[in-house]
């Protein structure tokens, strides 16, 4: 082995690739988390009790168990 010779990419290039990988992974996580939350909200609307309008369905984040909490306002209207 040669002493003092670095056969890999430069440290700045490695650092740039690590930063780009972390940012890309974070963007993917945020994107899929938002899609999942939208799917859960749509499920709350589609699974509402009979006689409840879609406008009276409220959703919010619940910490335990983690997920979306569906709230249906009583007497807020009827579906057509």
HELIX and SHEET records of a PDB file:
HELIX    1   1 UNK A   11  UNK A   46  1                                  36    
HELIX    2   2 UNK A   54  UNK A   56  5                                   3    
SHEET    1   A 2 UNK A  57  UNK A  62  0                                        
SHEET    2   A 2 UNK A  67  UNK A  72 -1                                        
END                                                                             
